[in-house]
Amino acid sequence: MRLLRSNLRKAEVLPRIKDLVEVLYREIPSGVGSKGKIRLSPDDERKILVKGATWAVENGLGEPADIEKTESGGQIDGADPALISSKAYERGRAQQGTLGSGNHFLEIQYVDEIYDEKAAQSLGLFTDQVTVMIHTGSRGFGHQVCTDFLEVMERAAVKYGITLYDRELACAPVRSAEAADYLAAMRAAANYAWANRQCIMHWTREAFMQVLSASPRSLGLGLIYDVAHNIAKVEEHTVNGEKKKLMVHRKGATRAFPPGHPELPQIYRHLGQPVLIPGDMGRASFVLLGTEKAMQQTFGSTCHGAGRVLSRHQAIRRAKGRKIWKELEEKGIIVRSAGRETLAEEMSEAYKDISEVVDVVHRAGISKKVARLRPLGVVKG
């Protein structure tokens, strides 16, 4: 997840929202099998797997300030390109700088409500401000890494006498050679994803400049924060009164570290970690902050989205005969999608109401609300 803030207000962007969505859809390829504008050499791809977002900035696709506001500086140590299969390399070579399919998106939003004025000011947020949220990851590259290591882990489970109740729970002891190899490959995929979002952010800036005929200074389109949504990391947590190093897996959860945590960038250390919770394309998304209670109760984690109430097949059946894009346009939301079925799969009714979900984690104290963001324009994969 990545959130950008701007100097723009909703009223300035609304007259050009259709043009903006169209240019973003054209300039940022999206959907299954999409190919980006970057053509990577094998050497470039290996560099991305180690350097992450830093590679993009070094190649003119962003600014050094972006790195400071990215989790792990957009580059997690311990990645090993030698452990990546030729098929994963092949899938990743053409997909850098592209949006994934399914629930991945690029969304132009505006700040609809602020719950914590002081925190919002520290994050650079104000009412009616235009923001951009980007949700995408390591694309076919990361998917192939997972596929490759699923086979490795299945063999490891047999080797170490682990009973699997579901094939997708395939695993290996954390100190085993198989686990070490997987973690090194997963870190390469995380670096690919950070570079991917950095490239998309760069082209988003260019699209805004082109459509609005504005300078970078007047746009002020800068990064608030970028945080992974699907990753395993070694972290220190207190368990039964004792500090321990743990391997924390977050899938369907997002990090929510409290004020003062050493992994946070200095600019946000007094605040706590910005937490970015997307909703569906017809309702809202939220900005929250991490809390100490999250560290005590949920290993520094909170929810990562609304969660589905309909499967993708159920949603497609329910949307039959409807024009989801038209329904959204009637609500003032312009949407472009790489496939008609994607809009059906991702319609609002397929998800829980994000406002209710966020209220739960706010009241539980594992993250606290700062602002609500409403969609104006959406690009779906």
C-alpha positions in Angstrom: 0.0 0.0 0.0 1.2 3.5 -0.8 -0.5 6.8 -0.1 0.4 10.1 -1.8 -0.8 13.6 -0.6 -1.1 16.7 -2.8 -1.6 20.5 -2.6 -4.7 20.1 -4.6 -8.3 20.4 -3.5 -11.2 18.3 -4.7 -12.8 21.3 -6.6 -9.6 21.8 -8.7 -9.5 18.2 -9.8 -13.2 17.3 -10.4 -13.5 19.1 -13.8 -10.5 17.0 -15.1 -11.2 13.7 -13.3 -12.2 11.8 -16.4 -9.1 12.9 -18.2 -6.9 12.0 -15.2 -8.3 8.5 -14.9 -7.9 8.0 -18.7 -4.3 9.1 -18.7 -3.4 7.0 -15.6 -5.1 4.0 -17.2 -3.1 4.5 -20.4 0.3 5.3 -18.7 0.2 2.6 -16.0 -0.5 -0.9 -17.5 -2.8 -3.0 -15.4 -4.4 -6.4 -15.2 -3.4 -10.1 -15.6 -0.3 -10.4 -17.8 0.1 -6.7 -18.4 3.5 -5.4 -19.5 5.1 -2.2 -18.3 7.0 0.6 -20.0 10.3 -0.6 -18.5 12.3 -3.2 -20.3 14.7 -4.7 -17.8 17.9 -6.4 -18.7 18.7 -9.5 -16.6 21.3 -7.4 -14.7 18.7 -4.7 -14.0 16.3 -7.2 -12.7 18.9 -8.7 -10.3 19.7 -5.1 -9.1 16.0 -4.5 -8.4 15.7 -7.6 -6.3 18.5 -6.3 -4.0 18.0 -2.5 -4.2 14.2 -2.3 -4.3 12.8 1.2 -4.5 16.3 2.6 -4.4 16.9 1.2 -7.9 13.9 3.2 -9.2 15.1 6.5 -7.6 18.6 6.0 -8.9 17.2 5.6 -12.4 15.2 8.8 -12.2 11.9 7.3 -11.2 11.3 9.3 -8.0 13.0 11.4 -5.4 15.3 10.5 -2.5 12.6 11.8 0.0 10.3 8.9 -1.2 12.7 6.4 0.3 12.6 7.9 3.8 8.8 7.3 3.9 8.9 3.7 2.7 8.9 0.8 5.1 12.4 -0.6 5.4 13.6 2.2 3.2 12.0 0.3 0.3 14.8 -2.2 0.5 14.9 -5.2 2.8 18.3 -6.8 3.4 19.0 -10.5 2.8 17.5 -10.9 -0.7 19.4 -13.5 -2.8 18.7 -13.2 -6.6 20.6 -16.6 -7.1 17.6 -18.4 -5.5 15.1 -17.1 -8.1 13.9 -19.5 -10.8 14.3 -18.6 -14.5 10.5 -18.7 -14.8 10.1 -16.0 -12.0 12.7 -13.9 -13.8 10.9 -14.2 -17.0 7.5 -13.2 -15.5 9.1 -10.3 -13.7 11.1 -8.8 -16.6 8.1 -7.1 -18.3 5.9 -6.3 -15.3 7.9 -3.7 -13.4 5.7 -0.6 -13.1 2.3 -2.3 -13.5 -0.8 -2.7 -11.5 -2.0 -6.2 -10.5 -5.4 -7.6 -11.1 -8.2 -8.4 -8.7 -8.3 -6.1 -5.7 -5.2 -4.1 -6.8 -5.9 -0.5 -7.8 -4.8 3.1 -8.2 -7.3 5.5 -6.7 -7.7 9.3 -6.8 -9.4 10.3 -3.6 -10.1 13.3 -1.4 -10.0 13.8 2.4 -13.7 13.5 3.4 -13.3 13.6 7.2 -10.6 14.2 9.7 -10.8 12.5 13.2 -7.5 13.7 14.6 -6.6 17.2 13.5 -3.1 17.3 15.0 -2.1 13.9 13.6 -3.5 14.9 10.2 -1.5 18.0 10.1 1.7 16.0 10.9 0.9 13.8 8.0 0.2 16.7 5.7 -3.5 16.0 5.4 -6.4 18.5 5.2 -10.1 18.5 4.4 -11.0 18.2 0.7 -7.4 17.5 -0.2 -6.7 15.2 -3.2 -4.8 12.1 -2.4 -3.7 9.0 -4.4 -3.7 5.4 -3.0 -1.8 2.6 -4.8 -2.4 -1.0 -4.0 -0.2 -3.5 -5.8 2.7 -5.9 -5.2 5.3 -8.0 -6.8 3.0 -9.2 -9.7 3.7 -12.4 -11.5 7.3 -12.4 -10.2 6.2 -12.8 -6.5 3.4 -15.3 -7.5 6.0 -17.5 -9.2 8.4 -17.3 -6.2 5.5 -18.5 -4.0 4.6 -21.3 -6.5 8.2 -22.4 -6.7 8.7 -22.6 -2.9 5.3 -24.2 -2.3 6.8 -27.4 -3.8 10.0 -26.9 -1.7 8.0 -26.6 1.5 5.8 -29.6 0.7 8.9 -31.7 0.5 10.3 -30.1 3.6 7.1 -30.9 5.6 7.6 -34.6 4.7 11.3 -34.4 5.6 10.7 -32.8 9.0 7.6 -34.9 9.9 5.1 -32.0 9.7 1.4 -33.0 9.2 -0.3 -30.6 6.8 -4.1 -30.2 7.0 -4.1 -27.9 3.9 -1.6 -27.9 1.1 -1.4 -24.1 1.3 -0.1 -24.4 4.9 3.1 -26.0 3.6 6.0 -24.9 5.8 9.5 -25.7 7.1 11.2 -25.0 10.5 12.4 -21.4 10.5 16.1 -22.4 11.0 16.1 -25.0 8.2 17.9 -24.5 4.9 14.5 -24.5 3.1 13.2 -21.7 5.2 16.4 -19.6 4.8 16.2 -20.0 1.0 12.5 -19.1 1.0 13.0 -15.9 3.1 15.9 -14.8 0.8 13.6 -15.2 -2.2 10.6 -13.6 -0.5 12.8 -10.6 0.3 13.7 -10.3 -3.3 10.0 -10.3 -4.2 9.4 -7.6 -1.5 12.1 -5.4 -3.1 10.5 -5.9 -6.5 7.2 -4.8 -5.1 8.7 -1.6 -3.5 10.3 -0.7 -6.8 7.0 -1.4 -8.6 5.0 1.0 -6.4 7.8 3.6 -6.7 7.7 3.5 -10.5 3.9 3.7 -10.5 4.1 6.7 -8.2 6.5 8.5 -10.6 4.2 8.0 -13.6 1.3 9.2 -11.4 3.1 12.4 -10.8 3.8 12.8 -14.5 0.1 12.1 -15.4 -1.1 14.8 -12.9 1.4 17.3 -14.4 0.3 16.5 -17.9 -3.5 16.7 -17.4 -3.5 19.7 -15.0 -0.6 21.6 -16.7 0.9 22.0 -13.3 4.5 22.1 -12.0 5.8 19.5 -9.4 6.0 22.3 -6.9 2.3 23.4 -7.3 1.1 19.8 -7.3 3.1 18.8 -4.1 2.4 15.2 -4.9 4.5 13.5 -2.3 4.6 10.2 -0.4 2.9 9.9 3.0 3.9 6.3 3.5 4.4 2.9 1.9 3.8 -0.3 3.9 3.8 -4.0 2.9 0.6 -6.0 3.0 1.9 -9.5 2.6 5.3 -10.3 4.2 7.1 -12.2 6.9 9.7 -10.2 8.9 11.9 -10.9 12.0 10.7 -8.5 14.7 11.2 -8.1 18.5 8.1 -8.6 20.6 7.4 -9.1 24.3 6.0 -12.6 25.1 5.0 -13.4 28.7 7.2 -10.6 29.9 10.2 -11.6 27.9 11.6 -9.9 24.8 11.9 -12.3 21.9 12.8 -12.3 18.2 9.9 -13.7 16.3 9.1 -14.3 12.6 5.8 -12.3 12.1 3.8 -13.2 9.1 1.2 -10.6 7.9 -1.3 -11.7 5.4 -4.7 -10.2 5.6 -3.1 -7.9 8.2 -1.0 -4.8 8.1 1.7 -3.4 10.4 0.7 -0.9 13.1 3.9 0.0 15.0 3.5 2.6 17.9 5.2 5.9 18.5 8.9 5.6 19.3 9.4 2.4 17.5 13.0 2.3 16.0 11.8 0.9 12.6 9.8 4.1 11.9 11.2 7.0 9.9 12.3 9.8 12.1 9.6 12.1 10.7 6.9 9.8 12.1 8.5 8.4 15.2 6.6 10.8 17.5 3.3 9.9 15.8 3.4 6.2 15.3 3.3 4.4 12.0 0.8 5.6 9.3 -1.6 2.7 8.7 -3.3 2.6 5.3 -6.6 0.6 5.1 -8.3 0.5 1.7 -12.0 -0.1 1.3 -13.9 -1.0 -1.9 -13.9 1.3 -4.9 -17.4 2.6 -4.1 -17.1 3.7 -0.5 -14.0 4.9 1.4 -10.4 4.2 2.6 -8.8 5.2 5.9 -5.6 6.5 7.3 -4.8 5.4 10.9 -1.8 5.3 13.2 -0.2 2.4 15.0 -0.5 2.1 18.8 1.3 0.6 21.8 -1.8 -1.6 22.4 -1.2 -3.2 19.0 2.3 -4.2 20.1 0.9 -5.7 23.3 -2.1 -7.5 21.8 -1.6 -8.2 18.1 2.2 -8.3 17.5 2.0 -4.7 16.1 -0.7 -5.5 13.6 -4.2 -4.3 12.5 -6.6 -5.1 9.7 -5.5 -4.7 6.1 -8.9 -4.1 4.4 -12.6 -4.7 4.6 -12.7 -8.4 3.8 -15.0 -10.1 1.4 -18.6 -11.2 2.0 -19.1 -12.6 -1.5 -16.6 -14.9 -3.4 -15.5 -13.6 -6.8 -17.9 -16.1 -8.5 -20.8 -15.0 -6.3 -20.1 -11.3 -7.1 -20.0 -12.0 -10.8 -23.3 -13.8 -10.7 -24.9 -11.0 -8.6 -23.6 -8.3 -11.1 -25.0 -10.1 -14.1 -26.9 -7.6 -16.3 -25.7 -4.6 -14.4 -23.3 -1.9 -15.5 -21.1 -1.4 -12.4 -19.1 1.4 -14.1 -22.3 3.2 -14.7 -23.5 2.7 -11.1 -20.2 4.2 -9.8 -20.3 7.1 -12.3 -23.8 8.0 -10.9 -22.1 8.2 -7.5 -19.5 10.6 -8.9 -16.7 7.9 -9.2 -15.0 7.4 -12.6 -13.6 4.0 -13.1 -11.5 2.3 -15.8 -10.7 -1.4 -15.7 -8.7 -3.9 -17.7 -11.6 -6.4 -17.6 -15.4 -6.2 -17.2 -15.4 -9.1 -14.7 -13.0 -7.3 -12.4 -15.5 -4.6 -11.7 -18.1 -7.3 -10.9 -15.7 -9.1 -8.6 -14.8 -5.9 -6.8 -18.1 -4.2 -6.5 -19.0 -2.7 -3.1 -21.5 -5.5 -2.2 -18.7 -8.0 -2.4 -17.0 -6.5 0.7 -17.9 -5.6 4.3 -18.4 -2.0 5.0 -14.9 -0.6 5.6 -16.2 2.0 8.0 -17.5 -0.7 10.4 -14.3 -2.7 10.2 -12.1 0.4 10.9 -14.4 1.4 13.8 -13.7 -2.0 15.4 -9.9 -1.7 15.3 -10.2 1.9 16.4 -12.3 1.0 19.4 -10.1 -2.0 20.2 -7.2 0.5 20.3 -4.9 -1.5 17.9 -4.9 1.5 15.5 -6.5 4.9 15.8 -8.4 6.8 13.1 -6.9 9.9 11.5 -8.8 10.5 8.3 -11.3 9.1 5.8 -10.7 9.2 2.1 -13.5 9.0 -0.5 -12.9 7.9 -4.1 -13.1 10.2 -7.1 -11.5 8.1 -9.8 -10.3 4.5 -9.9 -8.0 2.4 -12.2 -8.5 -1.3 -11.7 -6.3 -4.2 -12.9 
